[in-house]
């Protein structure tokens, strides 16, 4: 079952970053996991966000060990790790070899340098428990859990627009967590937000107005998501133990990988179109032995 609300028509114009691979029809082969546990870590990892950097590198957030780490995927080894003043949740890359990291318990956004070893830069206070974060057109788009909302802010973390209620005063979100942005040629960017409290994906305009909502029983408790091209998203279904493909034009959600491929409690996903590789972090309940690794798959 699929339910669509707040529908708005968009012309079928190819995206600037369109992937040539139709992942909805793809099969994936398992490659060796990447171990990421640091030598100074005193707890099992909680890898709840990752980003693909230039030069076959990954940037990962580890909530349990209050750290961000930089991993080389060609050698499968950690290059550097930096400790933060709290547990990081989500991260996004910024121009100038930088990244922004949310610290929900501290109600802060931490900026880091990614040039060479990861190092700390400034940290900025915000007005709630910030979770998801994404950079777009010199703005940061941030989701908050308490109170639940999505905010557009400038790089000085000054709020420009916010979305928390619909026209009738009803809350738009229960627990919005991760978000991403797609940009279709000659059209404004579009924001997608996962809400694990309602198991929905919400599509917003860049002015944070609701355009459409996606829901399907095959997706339960969505966490991380990633744009892979024109109107194509990868989704992490944490409670449904799967990686799914969402066609945002048709609303069709299909499963790409599940427990058979070793997917349990997935939290974050990223796709490399040049190497046709997918990187996934999993945080299943009571399975700490698989939390210290990044899972790697290649399109067969």
C-alpha positions in Angstrom: 0.0 0.0 0.0 1.2 3.5 -0.9 -0.4 6.7 0.3 0.4 10.1 -1.3 -0.7 13.4 0.1 0.0 17.1 -0.7 0.8 16.1 -4.3 2.5 18.6 -6.6 3.5 18.0 -10.2 7.1 18.4 -11.2 8.3 18.3 -14.9 10.3 15.2 -15.8 13.6 17.0 -16.3 16.9 15.0 -15.8 18.8 15.8 -12.7 22.2 17.4 -12.8 23.6 14.5 -10.8 21.7 11.7 -12.4 23.0 8.2 -11.8 23.2 6.1 -15.0 22.4 3.0 -13.0 18.7 2.1 -12.3 19.3 0.6 -8.9 15.7 -0.6 -8.6 16.6 -3.4 -10.9 20.1 -4.1 -9.6 21.5 -7.0 -7.8 24.3 -6.5 -5.2 27.3 -8.6 -4.3 28.8 -8.4 -0.9 32.4 -7.1 -0.4 34.5 -7.3 2.7 33.3 -5.2 5.6 35.4 -2.1 6.6 36.4 -2.2 10.4 36.3 1.2 11.9 36.7 0.7 15.7 39.3 3.2 16.9 42.2 2.3 19.2 41.0 4.8 21.8 37.3 3.7 21.7 36.0 2.2 25.0 32.6 1.3 23.6 31.2 -0.5 20.5 30.6 1.9 17.7 27.2 3.5 17.0 27.8 4.5 13.4 24.7 6.6 12.7 25.9 8.7 9.7 28.4 8.5 6.9 29.3 10.7 3.9 31.3 9.9 0.8 34.3 12.2 0.4 36.6 12.7 -2.7 39.4 10.2 -3.1 37.5 7.1 -2.0 37.2 8.2 1.6 34.3 8.0 4.1 33.5 10.4 6.9 31.6 8.7 9.7 29.9 9.8 12.9 30.2 7.5 16.0 27.6 8.5 18.6 28.8 6.1 21.3 32.4 7.2 21.2 31.8 11.0 20.7 33.9 11.0 17.5 34.1 11.6 13.8 36.4 9.4 11.8 37.9 9.5 8.3 38.3 6.1 6.6 40.1 5.1 3.4 38.0 2.7 1.4 40.9 1.6 -0.8 42.9 0.3 2.2 39.9 -0.3 4.5 41.8 1.5 7.2 41.0 4.5 9.5 43.1 7.6 8.6 42.1 9.9 11.5 39.6 10.3 14.3 38.6 13.4 16.4 36.7 13.5 19.7 33.8 15.8 19.9 32.1 17.5 22.9 29.2 15.1 22.7 27.7 12.3 20.7 27.4 13.2 16.9 24.2 12.3 15.1 24.3 13.3 11.5 26.9 15.1 9.3 27.2 16.8 6.0 30.1 17.9 3.8 30.7 21.6 3.2 32.8 23.5 0.7 36.4 24.1 1.6 37.1 20.7 3.0 34.8 21.1 6.0 31.8 19.3 7.5 29.0 20.1 9.9 28.0 17.7 12.6 24.9 17.7 14.8 25.2 17.2 18.6 21.6 16.6 19.7 22.1 16.2 23.5 24.3 19.3 23.6 21.9 21.2 21.2 24.9 22.3 19.1 26.3 22.1 15.6 30.0 21.3 15.4 32.1 22.3 12.4 35.2 20.3 11.5 38.0 20.4 9.0 38.3 17.4 6.7 41.6 18.4 5.1 44.1 15.8 6.1 43.3 14.6 9.6 39.8 15.6 10.9 40.1 18.5 13.3 37.6 20.6 15.3 36.6 24.1 14.3 33.9 26.2 15.8 30.8 24.9 17.6 27.4 26.8 17.5 24.4 26.6 19.9 20.9 25.9 18.4 17.5 26.0 20.0 16.7 22.3 20.2 17.9 18.7 19.8 19.2 18.8 16.3 19.5 15.5 14.4 19.6 15.6 10.5 21.7 18.1 8.6 22.3 18.9 4.9 24.1 21.7 3.1 22.4 23.3 0.1 23.1 26.6 -1.6 24.9 28.3 1.3 22.2 27.1 3.7 22.0 24.4 6.3 18.8 22.3 6.5 18.4 20.8 9.9 15.8 18.6 11.5 15.0 18.8 15.2 13.3 16.2 17.4 12.4 18.4 20.4 10.4 20.2 19.2 9.9 18.3 16.0 10.6 20.6 13.0 12.7 21.2 9.9 14.6 24.4 9.7 16.4 26.3 6.9 19.2 28.4 8.3 22.2 30.3 6.9 25.8 29.4 7.6 25.8 31.5 10.7 23.1 29.2 12.0 20.5 32.0 11.8 17.0 30.6 11.2 15.4 31.7 7.9 12.4 29.4 7.7 10.9 26.7 9.8 8.2 24.0 9.3 6.5 22.3 12.3 2.7 22.5 11.7 0.3 22.4 8.8 -2.3 25.0 8.0 -4.7 23.5 10.6 -2.1 23.6 13.4 -1.4 19.9 13.3 2.2 18.8 13.8 3.9 17.9 10.6 6.4 15.5 12.2 6.6 13.1 15.1 10.3 12.3 15.0 12.1 13.8 11.9 15.6 12.6 11.8 17.6 12.4 8.5 17.3 14.4 5.4 18.7 14.9 1.9 18.2 17.2 -1.0 17.8 16.5 -4.8 18.1 19.1 -7.5 16.3 18.7 -10.8 17.7 20.7 -13.8 16.2 24.2 -13.9 14.0 23.6 -10.8 14.5 24.5 -7.2 16.0 22.0 -4.8 13.7 19.5 -3.0 14.1 18.2 0.5 13.3 14.7 1.7 13.0 14.0 5.4 12.6 10.6 7.2 10.3 10.4 10.2 10.8 7.2 12.2 7.9 8.0 14.5 5.4 7.8 11.6 7.5 5.6 9.1 7.0 8.3 6.5 9.2 10.2 4.0 8.1 13.8 3.6 9.0 15.9 0.5 9.4 19.6 1.2 10.2 22.6 -1.0 13.3 24.5 -0.3 11.1 27.0 1.5 10.1 24.0 3.8 6.5 23.7 2.5 5.1 20.2 2.4 4.7 18.8 -1.2 4.2 15.1 -0.8 4.4 12.2 1.7 5.4 8.6 1.1 4.4 5.6 3.2 4.5 1.9 2.6 4.4 -1.2 4.9 7.7 -2.4 3.5 9.4 0.5 5.1 9.4 0.6 8.9 11.2 3.2 11.1 13.2 4.9 8.4 16.5 6.4 9.3 19.2 7.5 6.8 18.6 8.2 3.2 20.6 9.1 0.1 19.9 10.6 -3.3 21.3 8.5 -6.1 20.1 10.5 -9.1 17.1 11.9 -10.8 14.1 11.1 -8.5 15.8 8.2 -6.9 16.4 7.7 -3.2 18.0 4.9 -1.1 16.3 4.4 2.3 17.3 2.6 5.5 14.4 0.7 7.1 15.7 0.1 10.6 12.8 -1.9 11.9 12.1 -3.6 8.6 15.8 -4.6 8.2 16.2 -3.5 4.6 17.6 -1.0 2.2 14.9 0.3 -0.1 14.7 2.2 -3.4 12.1 5.0 -3.7 11.1 6.4 -7.1 9.8 9.8 -6.1 7.8 10.3 -9.3 5.8 7.1 -9.1 6.0 6.7 -5.3 7.0 3.0 -5.7 9.2 1.7 -2.9 11.1 -1.6 -3.6 13.5 -3.6 -1.5 17.1 -3.8 -2.7 18.7 -5.7 0.2 17.4 -7.3 3.4 18.4 -9.8 6.0 19.5 -12.3 3.4 22.3 -9.8 2.4 23.2 -9.2 6.1 21.2 -6.0 6.5 20.0 -5.7 10.2 18.9 -2.4 11.7 20.4 -0.1 9.0 21.0 3.5 10.0 22.9 5.2 7.2 23.6 4.5 3.5 25.6 6.2 0.7 26.1 5.2 -2.9 29.2 5.8 -5.1 28.0 6.0 -8.8 31.6 5.9 -10.2 32.4 2.5 -8.6 28.7 1.4 -8.3 29.3 0.7 -4.6 26.9 1.1 -1.7 28.1 1.6 1.9 25.8 0.8 4.8 26.1 1.1 8.6 23.9 -1.2 10.8 22.9 -0.8 14.4 20.7 -3.8 15.3 19.4 -4.4 18.8 21.7 -6.7 20.9 24.2 -7.3 18.0 27.2 -5.3 19.0 29.5 -7.6 17.0 28.4 -6.0 13.7 28.3 -2.4 14.8 32.0 -1.8 14.4 32.0 -2.2 10.6 30.8 -0.5 7.5 29.1 -3.0 5.1 30.1 -2.7 1.4 28.1 -3.9 -1.6 28.8 -3.6 -5.4 26.2 -3.6 -8.2 26.6 -7.1 -9.7 
